[in-house]
Amino acid sequence: MSSYAFFVQSCREEHKKQHPDASVNFSEFSQKCPERWKTMTAKEKGKFEDMPKPDKAHYEREMKIYISPKQETKKKFSAPKRPPSAFFLFCSEYHPKIKGEHPGLSIGDVGKKLGEMWNDTAADDKHPYEKKAAKLKEKYEKDIAAYRAKESLMQQKKRELSRLKRQEKEGRGGR
């Protein structure tokens, strides 16, 4: 909050003390405050000028550990995708060929045909797909470990933010 905002807040509190039962006419109140602020001396304003400094320091501390909702959403979608299995690598290679040979086949029929082909394929012929799947899985394991480490850091930031908020709330008398 700015020093002027602290001044307006103190004016409102002052008005409530003087007139506890009266409601505040905001249009009248918002006209009188700026006039009063302009007529104040620098010494009188000095009291209000020092008030925002702790707020600003608190704001800067919180912003260091703040995680925006956009960052959280981005985090969810930036997780590494699971690698395809040897069978799926095989399917990605042979799917276009089967569709080209049999354009009228439904998706389910194409899947059945691919499954039959995979089962009929010799172990030696499956080896390149299994090797590639193993490499992709290894890469995935490294990527997911890095992702989880980054996610852990984000969780630490969240915990720190909630701890600071809790401390601040306790410091203000539990409002």
Secondary structure, DSSP 4 states (H G I P E B T S, - for coil): --HHHHHHHHHHHHHHHH-SSSPP-HHHHHHHHHHHHHHS-HHHHHHHHSTHHHHHHHHHHHHHH---HHHHHHHHHTSPPPPPPHHHHHHHHHHHHHHHH-TT--HHHHHHHHHHHHHHS-HHHHHHHHHHHHHHHHHHHHHHHHHHHHHHHHHHHHHHHHHHHHHHHHHTT--
